[in-house]
Amino acid sequence: MYTTQMDAARRGIVTKEIQAVAEYEEMPVNELMVLVAEGKVAIPANKNHKSLKPYGVGNKLKTKINVNLGTSKDCLDLNVEMEKVMAAVNMGAEAIMDLSSYGDTQLFRRKLTAECPAMLGTVPIYDAVVYYNKALKKITSKEWLDIVRIHAEDGVDFMTIHCGINKDTAKRFKAAKRHTNIVSRGGSIIFAWMELTGNENPFYEYYDEILDICRQYDVTLSLGDACRPGSIEDAGDISQIEELVTLGELAQRAWEKDVQVIIEGPGHMPLNQIKSNMEIQQTVCKGAPFYVLGPLVTDVAPGYDHITAAIGGAIAATYGASFLCYVTPAEHLRLPTVEDVKEGIIASKIAAHAADIAKGIKGAKKWDYDISEARRNLDWEKQFELSMDEEKARRYRAESTPEKEDTCTMCGKMCAIRNVNKILRGENVDIME
């Protein structure tokens, strides 16, 4: 009997999850198993998540996207959040991360593991503050770990654990005097707890106990980057790199216990630094799957950060990232609406697909070939069917009706494709008629 997907792969056992991922990726099972055994692919699949459709996350696989959702004190409607979840799943998001920080968080989490087929992630540190409902400094090390176990029992597939910021890295962070300090919500909470109590980060100090919990339920550890850069000014600084080195060491310890790992990466980074940052991570973390928030390539576009993130995400995924966390237009401004979620997902999907073409992922270019063929043939129906956002493509076409059905209102009868097709068929070109 195996304990985790990594354990199974190392023993040569083909689980139903490994089989499903191999079929989806059009990859030989044996090749996939080697990658899982080495830690280069993770298949987050908690034994208690019964509605899960498994996916693999790794550099040789299709780039996956994650959608952050969840309640807050100001926006507490579970039905609205569930509407966002189902919209995200219907639009092709492979993972949902529940970042709920207020209300009955366990009710929502259990509803997700019962009904949502996407990989489910959480950040237990948020929930601990809600669950215990007491002063931050009064929460004990044991209580932090108990929340991790509760989330594992509830069926969460991957958890962000901020264990890379310990006393040593925190000391370096304070000495570095960053421009935007710590922008990770979970990272700021555990840093504040360490400063208030004088204690070591419990997720670092009792890391082996966390690994035992993850091994029992097959939870994939998403090693959180508390010191991710929150501005272009802080990109690639000593705080980020030192924490990354610590995460690489913790990944090795997880693999020794057959626990799967994903490494979390930067949030803000200029274009010229992205490639080298991805390569450093692949080296330091021995090819572990890299999960990035964007990265956002400029800080000046509130309301359009789904675009700044998609630009960075496409480059990051081309050079090593395998998991993109979507960013919505509402990033830095408010909790996203359902429409914001859709905009963020489409932007991330474009970035992921563009990277898959660049990486030569099997089947990626075929999609573009097929829609280009439909465009060449002026087959509007086929173009709609193959569009990443079919609803929007149909709506735009319907909102502006052309004179001739085989054209659009952009070029009309001057349509290059229409006229060249006519010439090649030996027909007259009737531009002005």
C-alpha positions as CSV (number, residue, x, y, z in Angstrom):
1,M,0.0,0.0,0.0
2,Y,1.4,3.4,-0.9
3,T,1.1,6.6,1.2
4,T,1.5,9.4,-1.4
5,Q,1.6,9.8,-5.2
6,M,5.4,10.2,-4.9
7,D,5.6,7.0,-2.8
8,A,3.6,5.1,-5.4
9,A,5.7,6.4,-8.3
10,R,8.9,5.3,-6.4
11,R,7.4,1.9,-5.9
12,G,6.3,1.5,-9.5
13,I,2.6,1.6,-8.6
14,V,0.3,3.2,-11.2
15,T,-2.4,5.0,-9.2
16,K,-5.6,6.1,-10.9
17,E,-4.4,9.7,-10.5
18,I,-1.1,9.0,-12.2
19,Q,-3.0,7.2,-15.0
20,A,-5.4,10.1,-15.4
21,V,-2.7,12.7,-15.5
22,A,-0.6,10.7,-18.1
23,E,-3.7,10.5,-20.4
24,Y,-4.5,14.2,-20.0
25,E,-0.9,15.2,-20.8
26,E,-0.5,12.6,-23.6
27,M,2.6,11.3,-21.8
28,P,3.8,7.7,-21.3
29,V,2.9,6.6,-17.8
30,N,6.5,5.4,-17.1
31,E,7.9,8.8,-18.1
32,L,5.4,10.6,-15.8
33,M,6.2,8.3,-12.9
34,V,9.9,9.1,-13.1
35,L,9.1,12.8,-12.9
36,V,6.8,12.3,-9.9
37,A,9.3,10.1,-8.1
38,E,12.0,12.8,-8.6
39,G,9.8,15.6,-7.3
40,K,9.7,17.3,-10.7
41,V,6.0,16.8,-11.0
42,A,3.5,17.0,-8.2
43,I,0.0,15.5,-8.4
44,P,-1.9,17.2,-5.5
45,A,-4.6,14.7,-4.5
46,N,-5.7,14.5,-0.9
47,K,-7.2,11.1,-0.1
48,N,-10.3,12.8,1.3
49,H,-11.0,15.0,-1.8
50,K,-13.5,12.6,-3.3
51,S,-14.7,14.9,-6.2
52,L,-11.2,15.6,-7.5
53,K,-10.2,15.6,-11.1
54,P,-6.4,15.1,-10.7
55,Y,-3.9,17.3,-12.5
56,G,-0.1,17.2,-12.6
57,V,2.0,20.3,-12.0
58,G,5.5,20.4,-13.5
59,N,7.7,22.0,-16.1
60,K,7.2,19.3,-18.7
61,L,3.5,19.4,-18.4
62,K,0.8,21.8,-19.6
63,T,1.1,25.0,-17.5
64,K,-1.7,25.1,-14.9
65,I,-3.5,28.1,-13.4
66,N,-4.8,28.7,-9.9
67,V,-7.7,30.9,-8.9
68,N,-7.7,32.7,-5.5
69,L,-11.1,33.1,-3.9
70,G,-12.6,33.2,-0.4
71,T,-14.6,35.3,2.0
72,S,-13.4,38.3,4.0
73,K,-14.9,40.4,6.8
74,D,-16.2,42.9,4.2
75,C,-17.5,40.3,1.7
76,L,-19.0,37.3,3.5
77,D,-21.5,35.8,1.0
78,L,-20.6,32.1,0.5
79,N,-23.0,31.8,-2.4
80,V,-21.2,34.5,-4.3
81,E,-17.9,32.8,-3.6
82,M,-19.3,29.5,-4.8
83,E,-20.5,31.2,-8.0
84,K,-17.0,32.3,-8.6
85,V,-15.7,28.8,-8.0
86,M,-18.0,27.2,-10.5
87,A,-17.3,30.0,-13.0
88,A,-13.6,29.4,-12.6
89,V,-13.9,25.6,-13.1
90,N,-16.2,26.1,-16.1
91,M,-13.5,28.4,-17.6
92,G,-10.8,25.8,-17.2
93,A,-9.0,26.7,-14.0
94,E,-7.2,23.6,-12.7
95,A,-6.9,24.8,-9.1
96,I,-8.9,26.8,-6.6
97,M,-7.2,28.4,-3.6
98,D,-9.6,29.2,-0.7
99,L,-8.2,32.2,1.0
100,S,-11.2,32.7,3.3
101,S,-10.4,34.9,6.3
102,Y,-13.7,35.3,8.0
103,G,-17.0,33.5,8.7
104,D,-17.6,29.7,8.8
105,T,-14.4,28.8,6.8
106,Q,-14.7,25.1,7.5
107,L,-18.2,25.0,6.1
108,F,-17.0,26.6,2.8
109,R,-13.9,24.4,2.7
110,R,-15.9,21.2,3.1
111,K,-18.4,22.3,0.5
112,L,-15.5,22.8,-1.9
113,T,-13.9,19.3,-1.2
114,A,-17.4,17.8,-1.6
115,E,-18.4,19.5,-4.9
116,C,-15.3,21.1,-6.6
117,P,-13.4,18.9,-9.1
118,A,-10.4,21.3,-9.2
119,M,-7.3,20.9,-7.0
120,L,-8.0,22.7,-3.8
121,G,-5.5,24.8,-1.9
122,T,-5.6,26.7,1.3
123,V,-3.4,28.8,3.6
124,P,-3.9,27.4,7.1
125,I,-2.3,30.4,8.8
126,Y,-5.3,32.6,7.7
127,D,-7.8,30.1,9.1
128,A,-6.0,29.8,12.4
129,V,-6.6,33.5,13.2
130,V,-10.3,33.0,12.5
131,Y,-10.6,29.6,14.2
132,Y,-9.0,30.6,17.5
133,N,-10.4,34.2,17.5
134,K,-7.9,35.5,20.0
135,A,-4.9,37.8,20.1
136,L,-2.2,36.7,17.6
137,K,0.5,36.4,20.2
138,K,-1.7,34.0,22.3
139,I,-1.8,31.4,19.5
140,T,0.5,28.5,20.4
141,S,2.9,26.6,18.2
142,K,0.7,23.5,18.7
143,E,-2.4,25.4,17.6
144,W,-0.8,26.5,14.4
145,L,0.0,22.8,13.6
146,D,-3.5,21.7,14.6
147,I,-5.0,23.9,11.9
148,V,-2.8,22.2,9.3
149,R,-4.2,18.8,10.4
150,I,-7.8,20.1,10.2
151,H,-7.3,21.2,6.7
152,A,-5.7,17.9,5.7
153,E,-8.6,16.0,7.2
154,D,-11.1,18.2,5.3
155,G,-9.5,17.1,2.0
156,V,-7.3,20.0,1.0
157,D,-4.9,19.0,-1.8
158,F,-2.2,21.5,-1.4
159,M,-1.4,24.0,1.4
160,T,0.7,27.1,1.4
161,I,2.9,26.8,4.5
162,H,5.2,29.8,5.3
163,C,8.1,27.9,6.7
164,G,10.9,29.6,4.8
165,I,11.0,32.7,7.0
166,N,12.7,31.7,10.2
167,K,14.7,33.7,12.8
168,D,17.7,33.8,10.5
169,T,15.9,35.0,7.4
170,A,13.8,37.4,9.4
171,K,16.9,39.0,10.8
172,R,18.3,39.4,7.3
173,F,15.0,40.9,6.1
174,K,15.0,43.5,8.9
175,A,18.6,44.4,8.1
176,A,17.9,44.8,4.3
177,K,15.3,47.5,4.8
178,R,13.1,46.6,1.8
179,H,11.1,49.2,0.0
180,T,7.7,47.4,0.5
181,N,8.7,45.1,3.4
182,I,6.6,41.9,3.5
183,V,3.5,41.9,1.2
184,S,2.6,38.2,1.7
185,R,-0.4,38.1,4.0
186,G,0.6,34.8,5.5
187,G,4.2,35.8,5.7
188,S,3.3,39.0,7.5
189,I,1.2,37.1,10.1
190,I,3.9,34.6,11.0
191,F,6.6,37.3,11.0
192,A,4.5,39.4,13.4
193,W,3.9,36.3,15.6
194,M,7.6,35.6,15.8
195,E,8.3,39.2,16.7
196,L,5.6,39.3,19.3
197,T,6.5,36.0,21.0
198,G,10.2,35.8,20.4
199,N,9.7,32.2,19.2
200,E,10.9,30.4,16.1
201,N,8.5,30.0,13.2
202,P,6.5,26.9,14.3
203,F,6.1,25.8,10.7
204,Y,9.9,25.7,10.4
205,E,10.7,24.4,13.9
206,Y,8.1,21.6,13.7
207,Y,8.5,21.0,10.0
208,D,8.9,17.2,10.4
209,E,5.5,17.0,12.1
210,I,3.9,18.9,9.2
211,L,5.5,16.4,6.8
212,D,4.0,13.5,8.8
213,I,0.5,15.1,8.4
214,C,1.0,15.7,4.7
215,R,2.3,12.1,4.2
216,Q,-0.8,10.7,6.0
217,Y,-3.3,12.5,3.8
218,D,-1.1,13.0,0.7
219,V,-1.2,16.8,0.9
220,T,1.2,18.6,-1.4
221,L,3.2,21.3,0.4
222,S,3.2,24.6,-1.4
223,L,6.3,26.2,0.3
224,G,5.2,29.8,0.7
225,D,7.4,32.7,-0.1
226,A,6.9,35.1,2.8
227,C,9.6,37.4,1.3
228,R,8.3,37.5,-2.2
229,P,9.0,41.0,-3.7
230,G,5.9,43.2,-3.6
231,S,7.4,45.9,-5.9
232,I,9.7,46.2,-8.8
233,E,12.2,47.9,-6.4
234,D,12.5,44.7,-4.2
235,A,12.7,42.2,-7.1
236,G,15.5,39.6,-6.8
237,D,16.8,41.1,-3.5
238,I,18.6,39.2,-0.8
239,S,15.5,38.5,1.3
240,Q,13.8,36.7,-1.6
241,I,16.9,34.7,-2.6
242,E,17.8,33.7,1.0
243,E,14.3,32.4,1.6
244,L,14.4,30.5,-1.7
245,V,17.6,28.7,-0.6
246,T,15.8,27.7,2.6
247,L,12.8,26.5,0.6
248,G,15.1,24.4,-1.5
249,E,16.5,22.7,1.7
250,L,13.0,22.1,3.0
251,A,11.9,20.6,-0.3
252,Q,14.7,18.0,0.0
253,R,13.5,17.1,3.5
254,A,9.9,16.7,2.2
255,W,11.0,14.4,-0.6
256,E,12.9,12.2,1.9
257,K,9.4,11.5,3.5
258,D,7.7,11.0,0.1
259,V,5.8,14.3,0.5
260,Q,5.2,16.2,-2.8
261,V,6.3,19.9,-3.0
262,I,5.6,23.0,-5.0
263,I,7.8,26.1,-4.5
264,E,6.1,29.5,-4.5
265,G,7.8,32.4,-6.3
266,P,7.9,36.1,-6.9
267,G,5.0,38.5,-7.2
268,H,6.6,41.6,-8.8
269,M,9.6,41.5,-11.1
270,P,10.8,43.4,-14.2
271,L,10.9,41.6,-17.5
272,N,14.7,41.4,-17.6
273,Q,14.9,39.5,-14.3
274,I,12.3,36.8,-14.9
275,K,14.3,34.3,-16.9
276,S,17.3,34.3,-14.5
277,N,15.0,34.0,-11.5
278,M,13.2,31.0,-12.9
279,E,16.6,29.4,-13.6
280,I,17.9,30.1,-10.1
281,Q,14.8,28.4,-8.7
282,Q,15.2,25.3,-10.9
283,T,18.8,25.0,-9.7
284,V,18.3,25.7,-6.0
285,C,15.1,23.6,-5.7
286,K,16.3,20.7,-8.0
287,G,13.5,21.1,-10.5
288,A,10.6,21.2,-8.1
289,P,7.4,22.7,-9.7
290,F,7.5,26.5,-9.4
291,Y,4.3,28.4,-8.6
292,V,4.3,32.2,-9.3
293,L,1.9,35.1,-8.6
294,G,2.1,36.8,-12.0
295,P,4.8,38.0,-11.7
296,L,3.6,41.5,-12.3
297,V,6.1,43.4,-14.5
298,T,5.2,46.9,-13.4
299,D,3.6,48.5,-10.4
300,V,1.7,51.3,-12.1
301,A,-1.4,49.6,-13.4
302,P,-4.1,49.1,-10.7
303,G,-7.2,48.0,-12.4
304,Y,-5.2,46.3,-15.1
305,D,-2.9,44.0,-13.1
306,H,-4.4,40.9,-14.9
307,I,-2.5,42.3,-17.9
308,T,0.8,43.0,-16.1
309,A,0.6,39.6,-14.5
310,A,-0.1,37.8,-17.8
311,I,2.9,39.4,-19.4
312,G,5.1,38.2,-16.6
313,G,3.4,34.8,-16.3
314,A,4.0,34.0,-20.0
315,I,7.7,34.7,-19.6
316,A,8.0,32.9,-16.3
317,A,6.2,29.8,-17.6
318,T,8.4,29.7,-20.7
319,Y,11.5,29.6,-18.5
320,G,10.6,27.2,-15.7
321,A,7.4,28.1,-13.8
322,S,4.7,25.4,-14.1
323,F,1.8,26.9,-12.1
324,L,0.5,30.4,-12.5
325,C,-1.6,32.1,-9.9
326,Y,-4.1,34.3,-11.6
327,V,-4.3,38.0,-10.9
328,T,-7.5,39.9,-11.5
329,P,-8.1,43.6,-12.5
330,A,-9.1,44.1,-8.8
331,E,-5.7,43.1,-7.4
332,H,-4.5,45.7,-4.9
333,L,-8.0,47.3,-4.9
334,R,-10.8,45.1,-3.6
335,L,-12.2,41.5,-3.5
336,P,-12.8,40.5,-7.1
337,T,-16.3,40.2,-8.6
338,V,-17.4,37.2,-10.7
339,E,-16.5,39.3,-13.8
340,D,-13.1,40.1,-12.4
341,V,-12.5,36.4,-11.8
342,K,-13.3,35.7,-15.4
343,E,-11.0,38.4,-16.7
344,G,-8.2,37.2,-14.5
345,I,-8.6,33.6,-15.6
346,I,-8.6,34.4,-19.3
347,A,-5.5,36.5,-18.9
348,S,-3.7,33.7,-17.1
349,K,-4.9,31.1,-19.6
350,I,-3.5,33.1,-22.4
351,A,-0.2,33.4,-20.6
352,A,-0.1,29.7,-19.9
353,H,-1.0,28.6,-23.4
354,A,1.5,31.1,-24.9
355,A,4.2,29.5,-22.7
356,D,3.2,26.0,-23.6
357,I,3.6,26.8,-27.3
358,A,7.1,28.2,-26.6
359,K,8.0,25.1,-24.5
360,G,6.8,22.7,-27.2
361,I,4.2,21.1,-25.0
362,K,2.5,18.3,-26.9
363,G,-0.8,19.5,-28.4
364,A,-0.4,23.2,-27.6
365,K,0.3,24.4,-31.1
366,K,-2.4,22.2,-32.6
367,W,-5.1,24.4,-31.0
368,D,-3.6,27.5,-32.8
369,Y,-3.4,25.5,-36.1
370,D,-7.0,24.5,-35.9
371,I,-8.4,28.0,-35.2
372,S,-6.1,29.5,-37.9
373,E,-7.5,27.0,-40.4
374,A,-11.1,28.0,-39.4
375,R,-10.1,31.7,-39.8
376,R,-8.6,31.0,-43.2
377,N,-11.8,29.3,-44.3
378,L,-13.9,32.1,-42.8
379,D,-15.6,29.5,-40.7
380,W,-17.0,31.7,-38.0
381,E,-18.8,28.9,-36.1
382,K,-15.6,26.9,-35.8
383,Q,-13.7,29.9,-34.7
384,F,-16.2,30.5,-31.9
385,E,-16.0,26.8,-30.8
386,L,-12.2,27.0,-30.6
387,S,-12.0,30.4,-28.9
388,M,-10.6,30.5,-25.4
389,D,-13.6,32.6,-24.4
390,E,-16.4,31.4,-26.7
391,E,-19.1,33.5,-25.1
392,K,-17.2,36.8,-25.6
393,A,-16.2,35.9,-29.2
394,R,-19.8,35.2,-30.1
395,R,-21.0,38.4,-28.4
396,Y,-18.5,40.7,-30.1
397,R,-19.5,39.2,-33.5
398,A,-23.2,39.6,-32.7
399,E,-22.8,43.2,-31.5
400,S,-21.5,44.4,-34.9
401,T,-23.2,42.9,-37.9
402,P,-21.3,43.0,-41.2
403,E,-22.8,43.7,-44.7
404,K,-21.5,40.3,-45.9
405,E,-21.7,37.3,-43.7
406,D,-18.3,36.1,-44.7
407,T,-16.7,39.3,-43.5
408,C,-16.6,41.3,-40.3
409,T,-17.1,45.0,-39.7
410,M,-13.3,45.6,-39.3
411,C,-12.4,45.2,-43.0
412,G,-15.7,44.4,-44.7
413,K,-15.2,43.4,-48.3
414,M,-11.5,44.5,-48.1
415,C,-11.0,41.4,-45.9
416,A,-7.6,40.0,-47.0
417,I,-8.5,36.4,-46.4
418,R,-11.8,36.6,-48.2
419,N,-10.2,38.3,-51.3
420,V,-7.1,36.0,-51.5
421,N,-9.4,33.0,-51.2
422,K,-11.5,34.3,-54.1
423,I,-8.4,35.0,-56.3
424,L,-7.0,31.5,-55.6
425,R,-10.3,30.0,-56.6
426,G,-10.3,32.0,-59.8
427,E,-13.1,34.3,-58.8
428,N,-13.7,38.0,-59.1
429,V,-12.8,40.3,-56.2
430,D,-15.8,42.7,-55.6
431,I,-14.3,45.2,-53.2
432,M,-16.4,48.2,-54.3
433,E,-19.4,46.5,-55.6
